[in-house]
């Protein structure tokens, strides 16, 4: 009987994880101009600069507490 109760509790833990974080990280699109080996910008057929775009995560800066002065009087 104890093994059955433990088995059901284990199965419920796998079926409904409490710790699952479903929030997606905030991202933004960053584009940079493509350059060749000589450092010149690569152009598209229409004459515009070719760009390489990627999705990057936005990291949040956390505020900390002020560090106390190390001098004692």
Beta strands, then each sheet from edge to edge (+ up, - down):
strand 1: 27-33
strand 2: 51-57
sheet 1: 1+ 2-
end
